[in-house]
Structure formats: structure tokens, C-alpha cells
């Protein structure tokens, strides 16, 4: 019988992959993930630092644009397949969605739209985007398959996932409509592996630059997520937030979220 081995997947909103490259490369060397999902790379494809990832021992696929959006997946094994964006006839949004098949897993990395304001058309687009994503999962996978959905989903699902739930009830990342949209997409067949292991509050992944010493004071949001279908969630050994990169010099406003799975070799 094949022996299980640790498969480590991490997600990180870099807020510019080139600005955060020393942090990313240092984290890869220290933690040796099998897969790293990146969002907000903010680099056109010709400017993405692919060579630095290759030198670090990773294959990397990416889609980006100047100063905005951008997603990438770095993996130790070369992906068997990579797809970019939606394929439903609407806007592809390929700088917000990327999927790879690697190590027998389907990994979908998304940077969900933030929404700007509840009255702004971008908020309705956010809700529609999550509905499109549920349909994407339904077209390409089944809940019985080994699928991971990771990334900056720009929604805090529960009151414990924000610093002041009463004050933030109308925020685009915590408003009831946003939380319901995320819950509906998750209901396709995903389990929150962080909450599976850690029901306690305080596992924040985003710390606003505008809040002085937000990370040191523990004033954050849980808007970055790793979700897995039931067969994979059953193999998840742990999930955790690594706060150290947010406390480093010139950090992103997000930090790394990590999940470990026991997979057969």
C-alpha cells in the first residue's frame, strides 16, 4: 500500500509579486510547499519573475496585468494542465482565475472582486462572479473529486473573522449578501479546512495598512481561504496562518495561509 506523504499548499495575496519577491522566495525556501497560489501579482506576463521561481525549484503558471489583479500558481511538479479564466461565454477574467491539475489534484486559485461599495455595480459583479464560479465547478468537477479552491476570496464568512462585526455589517467583504454568495458557492461541495482544525477566532490573513500595527495588535480579517472537497478535507492534517511575513520589512497587507494534506505517494 502506498505510504502517505505531506502535501503542503499555501495561498498568499502578494500585493505585487515583484515588490514581495524576497519575502516569497524566503518563505518558499523555509516552508517548502508543494504548491503556492498567488493573487494580486500586479505584473504583466512579460514582467512576471518566472526565472526566480524556476531557480527556487518551482514551475509557475500565471496571468497578469499592469498594476492590478493577477494570479499565479507555483508548483514543485509540473502541472499536467493549466486553464485560465471562465469559459462560460462571459468575460474570461483570466487575471482572477487560474486552475491547474497537479499531483492528482485540481487546484483553483481565485482573486474574487472586492466590490468597492454595496451601491456600486462592482458589488453586484462580485455576487455574480461567485455564482459563475459555482457553475464553473459544476461544469468541470464533481464534489467527489480531489479539488482545492484557494485564494483571496474577499469575504469574511463569520463574525469571528472580522475585528468589529457590528460596525462592518455594510462592508462589501462582510455584508450579508457577500457572505451568502460565498456560502452558496461553497455549498457546491467545499469544506473550510481552517475551521475544520481551528474553530477559534483570531486566524486573520489580512491586516489593513491603514490600521497602525494591525498585525501586532491582532486587528485583521480572514478573507483568504483554502477550501477542499470532502475526500481531500478528510486528508487535511492541519491548516495555519503564518504571521511572520506580515511583520517583515515591506510586507503585503496579507500573509500566508497554509494547509497540509496526507496524500498517497
Secondary structure, DSSP 4 states (H G I P E B T S, - for coil): -PPEEEEEEEEEE-SSTTTTHHHHHHHHHHH--SEEEEE-----GGGS-HHHHHHTT-EEEEEEETTEEEEEEEESSPPSEEEES--SSS---TTTEEEEEETTEEEEEEE----S-TTSHHHHHHHHHHHHHHHHHHHH--TTS-EEEEEE-----SGGGSS-TTTTTTSTTTSHHHHHHHHHHHTTTEEEHHHHH--SS----B--TTSTTHHHHT--B--EEEEEEHHHHTTEEEEEEE-HHHHSTT--SB-EEEEEEEEE-
